[in-house]
Amino acid sequence: MQQGIKIGTRGSPLALAQANDVKARLVAHNDDLTDDMVEIVVIKTTGDRILDRHLMNAGGKGLFTKEIEDALMDGSIDCAVHSSKDMPTRLPDGLVLSTFLPREDARDVFMSAKYSSFAELPEGATLGTASLRRRAMALRIRPDLKVVTFRGNVQTRMKKLAAGEADGTFLALAGLNRLGMKSAATEILSLADFLPAPAQGAVTVEIREGNAAMTALLEPLHCDETALAATAERSFLAALDGSCRTPIAAYATRSGDSMMMHAMLLSLDGKTVFDQTGTCAATLEAAVSLGQDMGTTIREDAGEAFFEALARDIEAEIA
């Protein structure tokens, strides 16, 4: 007899939508599971509590996962559902990302209550974002813009826009799609201008390593193509010691037996860009190597002086 399953998640509308999607897929693909046997457990993370300052001042990406991973390790929950782009590249010992759902659209969108496109923003307009990647991408195209820290879930950011706290902001199209809010996007931005964050648009499920029963239940949900792309992109991120303190972008796509990845490292003001494209065989081992190789090459091209200057610029910005 199948025991009940507890799925851990953050409590934002988007996080809940993702967790409920995993729940529905689990029930649909496993005859021994019924809807009432799968419970969604909401866990408030440190990152959810911090809304008045940049996360870099408080610890970075791990702030959105620590409490959930603690619950996973102590057995309070059986699996955890995350946005892959929020996941640190190093997981706690004993935990693994076992499953990637089919990837949603990875593009960014521009949102504004005043202007119909990013290009329409007037000179000196205020752009709200907490993402260093989006900041750098925007400033390389529009160095005249004033960028302010803008945090909160989708609904919170839309309220801030309506209140006039900024002239525009960016969101991930994947999140809007999952919330049924695609029509709220002012403009869908091109991958050429706004390369996404590594693994953006990919939902992942984290479990305890060696949990064979949970692995078997999740296996029908797994998308090999998404796993390949996310693995390459996260490998690139890891090679650059990337975090929310580094403007890094990467996007990999599979075509038959091969995979191509476009990756970038930017200065905070967007004036300096290290850009590379690479290809590999469509295997997990090759995806890891591709990310490592591209990350190592870009790190060598940039040089330690670039990273030292970047760190100084970020410290000055968030001080």
N, C-alpha and C positions, 0 to 999 in steps of 0.2 A: 504493500500500500504506500503510495507516494505521500510523503510528509509535506506540510505547508512550507512555502518559500517566502522569505522576507527580502525585499529589494530596497536597498538604501539609496537615498537621493537628497539633493538640496530641495528647498521648498519653493523656489521661484516657479511661476507658471510654465516657463520653458523646461526647467528641470523635471517638473511633474509630468509634462507632456511626453518627454523622452522616456521617463520611467514607466508611464502607463503604456507607451508603445511597446516597450520590452515585455511588459506583463501580457499584453494582448497577443504578442507573437509567441511567447512561451505557451500560453494556453492553446493557441491555434495549432501549434506544432507538436504538442505532447498530449496524447489521449488521456493520460493518467492525471492531468491537471485540470482543475476547474477554476473559474474566476475567483471564487471565495477562498481558494487555497493559496492564492498569491497576494501578499500584503505589501503595500507601499509604505515604507518607513521614512518619514521626513526627518532629516538631521540638519540642524543649523550649524553652518561652519563659521569659522572666524572671519573669512572673507565676506560672508553675507552680513556680518555685523558692522563691518567697516565701510561706511558710505561717505565719510567726510574728508578722506585723504587718499592719496595714491597708495595702492597696495605695495609698491616697492618700499614704502616706509615701514611696512609691517611684516614683510616676509615673502611676498611673491605668490607664485602659482599654488604652492602647497597649502595656502590658506583656504582654498576651496575643496580640499580633499582630506585633510588630516583627521577631522572628527569622523568622517565617513569610513576612512580606512581603519581607524581605531575600532569602530564598531564591527567592521568586517573581520579584523584579526581576533577580536574577543568572542566572535560567534553570535553577536547580537543580530546580525544580518547575514544572509547567504551570498549576496552579490551586491554590487554597487554600479549604478548607471552614471556615466560621466560624459560631458562634452570632451572629446579627445584633446582639443586645443588647450583645455584647462589643466591637463595632466602633466606633472613634472616628468622629465625623461627618465629619472631614477625612481623606481617604486620601492616601498618598504620590503624588506626581506619577507618572503612567504606569500607575496601577492603578485598576481599576473593579470594582464589584460588578455582575457581568453577569447573575446568576441568583439567583432566590429560589425555594426549594422550597415546596410547599403548606404553609401554616402549621399547626403543631400547636396544641393547646389552650394558650392564653396565660395561663391562670390560675395563681396561686400555690397551694401546698399548705402546710398546717401539719403538722409532724412532731413527735411526742413519744413517748417510751418510757413516760410516766407518765399522760398526760391524753388524753382522747378528742376534745377540741376546743380551739381557741384560747380560747374563752370560759370553758372549765373551768380555765384556769391560775389558781392561787390568787394572792391579793394579794401583790405583791412578788416574784413568780416571776422566774427568770432566762431571758431569751430570747436565743438566739445568732443573730447575723446580721452579715454584713459590708456589707450593702446599706443605704445611707442611706434609700432609698425605703421598703424594708420596715420599717426602724426607725421612720420617721416615721409610716407608715400604722398600725403597731401601737400606737404611743404616743398617737395621736389618739383611739384607741378605749380603750386601757388605759394611762393615764399612770402607773400604779403600777408597771409592769414595770421590771425592771433589764435593760438591754441590754448584752451583751458581744460582742466581735468573734469571729466564728465563720467560719473559712475552710476550704477543701478541697473535693474533689469529692464527689459524692453519697455514695459509700461511706464516705469519711472522716468526713463530718458525721454519718452514721448511727452510726458507731462512737463519736464524741464524745457523742452523745445517750445511747447505751447505757452509756457510762462515767460519766454524770451530770454532764458539764461544763456542761450547760444543761438547763432543763426543757422547752424546745421550740425549734424553728427553722423556717425557711421554705425551700422549694425550688420550682423551677418544675415544674409538672405536665408540661410538654413533655419535659423531661429524663427524668423517670420513665417516661413513655410510650415514649420512644425506647429506653430500657434494658429495657423489659418489666417495670417495677417499679411500676406504678400502684397495686398492692395495698398497697405500703409506705406510701402516704400516709395519715396519720391523718385529715385533713379537707381537702377541696377548698374553697378560700376563694372567696367571691363577688367578682365584678368591682366591685360597688358598694362593698365594704369595702376591697378590695386591688386597685386598678387596676395593671396590670402595667407593667414597664419598657418604654420604647419598643422595638418590634420583638421583644419576648420571644416565644419559640416559633417564630421564623422562622430557618431555616438559609439562609445565603447562600454563594455561590461567587465568589471574587475571582480575577480574571485580569489579565494585562497588557493595557493598552489597545491596541486594534488587532490583537489576536490573532484573526484571522478564523476560523482552523481550530478553535480552542477554543470560540469563540462558537457556531459551527455545531453542534458536538457537544453543547453544553450547552442549546441552544435548546429541545429537546423537554422538558427538565426544568423550564423556567421557568413559574411561576404568576403570572399578571398580577394577580390579586386580592391575593396576598401582597405583591407588589411595590408596589402602590398604598398599602396600609396601612403597610408599613414605610417607604416614602418620606415619607408624611405625618408619621409619628411621629418619624422621624429628622430631618425638617425642623424640627419643633417643638423637638426637643432642641438642634439647632444654633442656633436663634434665641435660645435661652436660654443659649448657651455651655455647654450641659449636659455633665456628665461624671459619674464616680462620686463627685465632690465635691458633687453637687447632688441633693436628693431630688425627682426628676421622674418622672412617670408619664404614659403616653398609650396609648390603644387606639382604633384606627380599624377600622370595618367597612363593607363595601360592600353596598349594596342597590340592585340594578338599575343605573340610570345615575347614581346619586349615592353619596357616601360620607360617613359621619358619624364624627367623632372627639371623644372625651372626653379631656381633658388636665388635669394638675394640677401645681402646684409647692407644696411644703410646707416649713415650717420643720423643723429637726432634731427638735424635740420634738412635732411634729404639731399644735401648737396653732394655727398660722396656715396656712391653706390657700387657695390661689388656684385656682379651679376654673372650667373653661370647656368648652363644647361648641360645635362648629362643623360645618358641612356644605359640601360642594363637589361638583362634577361628578367622575365616576369617570375622571379622566385623570391621568397623571403630572404634567403641568404644574400642574393644579389642586391636586393633592396637595401639591406643593412650596409653593405659595402659601398653602394652608390652614395648613400647619404654621408657616410664617413669620409669617403674620398672627396666629395664636393665640399664638405665642411672644412676638411683639412686644407684643401687648395685655397678656399676663400680666406681662411684664417691666415695662411702664409702670405697671400696677396695683400691682405689688409695690414698685417704687421702689428706688433704689440703696441706701437705708438698710437695706432688708430683706436684700439680698445681702451688704452689709458685715457685718451682724449674723450672717448665716448662716455666712460665712467664719470669723468669730471663734469661733462655737460649734463648728464642725467642728475648727478648729485646737486648741481646748481639749480636745475629745473625744479626738483622736488623738495628742495630745502625749505 
